[in-house]
Amino acid sequence: MRQDERRRPGQILVIEDHPGERRLILEALGAGPSPKNVSAVGDGVEAMAYLRRQGSYANAVKPGLILLDLNLPRKDGREVLGEIKTDAELKRIPVVILTTSRAEMDVTKSYNLHANCYVVKPVDLDQFISVIRTIEHFWFAAVTLPPV
């Protein structure tokens, strides 16, 4: 396995179309204005290009964790999840669904598509930041992840 094919510990890909929520997630992860360990894209097509290292993402680092919103333009988050989990190169990357939807249908479909967990975005700002930090801590401090 080449060094650049390995997952960088702590690398997170945020797939979120809402600029304000994307900024809050980046801030909660402590990424600041120019994040070193967090990348963000705004739609499903861009997400798959990033993950497959296509076009302007040819040098993208494979993330150790994906935070995925369900309601995305151009390619829905459910479609993105399905593509990730059926791709031999991507399927072991943990995907956390981070959405406003509490709909049972969305929860069930996400788990049927092999989401690793489903988190509803809290409305309260302090709770939102706490949830993001808890996700990061859980996946990078408490869990043992397989090599890519």
N, C-alpha and C positions, 0 to 999 in steps of 0.2 A: 504494500500500500504506500503510495507516495505521500509525502508530508502534507502537500496541499489538498489531498483528498480526505484528510482526517478532519473531524469536527473540532473546532476550537472551543475548549471549555469556556463556558460563560457567554458564548456568542448567541445573541437572540435576534430573531427576525420578527418584527412587528408588522402585521398586515392589517392596516386600519385605514379606512377612507376619510374619516372625519379628522381634519387637521388639528382641531382643539384636543380631541381625545388622544390622538397620536402624540401630541406634545406632552400631555399629562403623563402618558405611559412612559415616554422617554425620561421625563423629569423624575418620575417615581423610581425608575431604574438607576437614577443617579447619572444619567448619560450626559446631561448638560447640553450646551448648544452644538458641540461637535463630538458625538458619541464615538467611542473606540470599540465598544463591544456590542453595540446595538445598531442594526440596520432597520430601515422602515420603508415600506412601499404602500401605495395608496389604492391598489386594486388587484383583482385576482390574476389578470393577465401579466401584470408586472411582477407579481409574486412568483408565478411559475417561471418566468424568464430569469428571475434572480436565482431561484432554486436549481434551475437547469444550467445556470451560467451561460446564458445566451445574450447576444448583443452587448449592450453597455455593462452587463453584469458578468462578463467573461472571467473577471478576477474575484468574484464574490466568494466569501468564505462560507462554507456550509455551516449553518447554525446548529447549535446544540439544543435549541428550543424554538418553537414557533408559537407566537400569540396571534390567533386568527379571529377576526371579526366575521360573522356570517353574512351580513348584508353589505356586499361590495359591488361596485360598478364593474362592468365589462365581463367579469367572471365571478359568479357568486362564491361565497366562502365554502358552501357545501361542495361545489364542484372542485374547488381547490383542495379541500380535504380529501375527496375521493381520489384525485390525481396523485396527491402525495402518498397516500396509503396503498396505492396500487403500483407505485414506482419502486422497483428494487433498490434504487440508489437513495431514495428518500424516506421510505416507509418506517425506518427505525427512529427518525427524528420525532421526539415528542411534540404533539400539537395540543395546545390548550385553546379551547374555544373561549373567547372573551367577547361577550355580546350583551346586548340589552334584552334579548328575547328570553322570556321565561316559558315560552310555549312548549308543552310536552312533546309536540311533534318535532320541534327543533332539537330538543335534548335527545330524544330517541334516535332520530336520524343521524345526529352527530356521533353518538356512540356506535350505531350500526356501521358508520363509515370509519370506525376505529379511532375516534378522537381519544386522547389520553385523559382528558378531563374537560368539564364544561363549567365555566364560571360566568355568572351574571354580573355585569358591571354595576357596582353600587352607585347610587345617585350622589351620596354624600362624598365630598372631596377627600376628607381624611380617610374614610373607609376605602375609597377607590385606591388611594396611594398605598394603604396598608395591604390591600388584596394583591396589588402588583408586586410589592416587596415580598409578600408571603409566597407567591408563585415562584419568584426568582430564587428565594432561599430554598424552597422545597426541591426544585428541580436541579439546583446546582450545589446544594450543601447536604441534602438528606438522601437523595436518590443516586444510585449507581447506574450510569448509562452505559449501554454497549458501545463498542467502537463502531464507526460507520463502515 
